[in-house]
Amino acid sequence: MNHSQQENLRVKDQIVDGLFSLLKEKSFSSIKITDLIQSANVARASYYRNFDQIEDILVYYFQDLQRDRQYPLQGNPLHDKQNDLPGVQESFELIYAEKERITLLLKNGLSDYFYQLLSDQIIDAVGDMSANSPERYRLNVVIGTMFSIISEWLLSGAKESPNEMAKITLYYLKNGVLA
C-alpha cells in the first residue's frame, strides 16, 4: 500500500472516530457535516473525497470490520453436527471489542447497519439460498435470533462473557426457544 492509500485510510478512520464521538453527544439525525469535520479534524474536501453522505461512514465502518476481522460469524450455524462454540464465541468476542460503538448505533436507531452485517456474514458462512428454498426461513430465524440476542446483550451492558453468550445462543439455536 502506498503512502497516499495509507493516508486515505487514516482520514477515513478519523472520520469514523469523529462520527462515533459525536454519537455520544448527539442523535445521528442532528449531526451535520460541519460537526463531523470538526470532530474528525479533517478538511471538508477530505470528507467529500471519501464519503457522499454521513450514512456512507457507517457502511465503511462495517465493511472495514468485515474485511479486517472476518466478523462476526464463522462456521455454519445451520448445521448441528459441528462444534460451533469456537466460531460463535469468537464472534461475540469481536462484537464485545466493538460494544461501545455498536451500542451507540443501536441506541440511535441505526440497527439496520448492524443487522445487515450479521446477515451478510451468516449468509457467507452458510451460503446463499434459492428464493424457493424453505431453508431460507430457517436462515432468517438464525439471523434474527443472533441479532436479537446480541442487541439485548449489548443494550443491557454486556454483563455475560462472550463465552457465556456463545453457549446461550447455541443452546437456543439448537434446541429452540419453546423446547
N, C-alpha and C positions, 0 to 999 in steps of 0.2 A: 504494500500500500504506500503510495507516495505521500509527500507532505501535504499536498492540497486535499487529498482524500481524508487524511488524518485530521486536518483542521476542520473540514466539513463535519466529520463525526463529532468532534469536540463541540462545535457550535450547536449541533442538533441536541447533544446531551445537555448542554447548558440550557437550551430552550425547554427540554423536558423537565429538568430540575426546576426551572423558573415556574413552569406551569404547576407542578406539584406543590411548590412553595406557596403559590397564590391560592391553591385549593384549600390550604389550611386556614385561610382568612376570608375567602370569598366563594360564592357559588360559581359554578362553571359558567352559567349564563351571564354573569356580571363581569367576567374577565374580558378586558379589551386588549387589543394588540399592543397598545401603548403600555399598559400594565405589564404585559408579558415581556416585552423587550427590555423594560426597566428591570424587572425581576431577574431576567436571564443575563442582563448586562451584555446585550448584543445590539448591533445596529439593526434598524428596520430593514435595510436591504438584506442583511444576513437572514433575518426571519423569512422574508419573502423569497429568498433564493432556495429555501428549504421546505417551506410549507405554504400552502394556499390559504388554509383556514385552521383555526385552533383544533378542530377535531382531527386534523391530519397528524397532530402531535401525538395523540393517543394511539392512532394506527401505527405510527412509527415506533412508539414505546413498546407496544405488544409484539410487533414484528421483530424488534430487537431482542425481546425476551425469547421469542420463539426461535430465532436464528442462533443466538449465542448460548442458550441454556437448554435447548431441546425441551421446552417447557410446555405444558405441565405433565402430560401423561406419557408413560412408556409402557409397552406391553399391551395386551388386548383384554380389556375389562369385560368383554362379552363371553370369554371362554373360561369356564370354571376349572379346567384341567390343570392350568399352570398356577404357580405361586405368584400372584400379582402383588404381594405385600411390598417387596423391594421397590418396584416401579411406582406404586401408588404412594408409598412413604416418601420417595424422592420427590414426587410431585408436590406433596404437602410441605416438604422442606423448602422447595423453591418458592412456593406461594408464601410460606412463612417469611422468607427473606424479603419479599416484596409486600408484606402485610400492610404496612402503613400506606403505601400508595394505592394498593387495590382497595383498601377500606375507604380511602378518600373518594375513589371513584364510585363505590357502592353508595356511600352517603350522599353523593352529589347526583344520584340518579343516572349514572353512566355505566350501569352494569352490563349494558349491551356489548360494550367493547370486551369485557372480560368473558362474557358468555360466548362470544364469537371465537375468542382464543381457545377456550375449553372445547368448543365444538370442533374447531379445525384440528386440534391436537388429537382428540378422541377419534375423529374420522381418519386422520393419518395413521393412528395406531391400528384401527380395525379394518380400514379400507372403506371406500365409498360403496353405497348400496344402490341398487336399482330402485327407481321410484315405485316399482311394482312389488318390491320385496317386503314381506311382512316383518322382516328383521329390522327394517328401518324404524319401526315403532320401539323395538327394544333398544336400539341405539339411542333414540331420543329420550327414553326413560333413563338410560345411563347418563347422558349429557345433563339432563335436568336434575337428576339426583346429585351428581357431582357438583353442579352449580349451586344447588340449594344448600347442600352440606357445607361447602366451602364458604358461601356467603354468610350463613348463620355462624359458623366458626369465627370468621373474621370480625363480624359485627358484634359478636359477644365477647370480643377481647382475645381470641385465640388462646384460651387457657389450657386446652389439651395440647399435648405434644403432637408433632407431625406423625409419629409412630402410632399414637392412640387414635388419631383421626383416620389414618390409613386402615387400621383394624376395624373401626366403626363403619367406615364407608364400605369396605369389602364385605362386612357382615350383612349390611342392608342390601348391597347389590346381589350377593349370592343367595341370601335367604328370604329376601323380600321384606317389606315393612309390615305386612299383615301376618307373617308366619308365626 
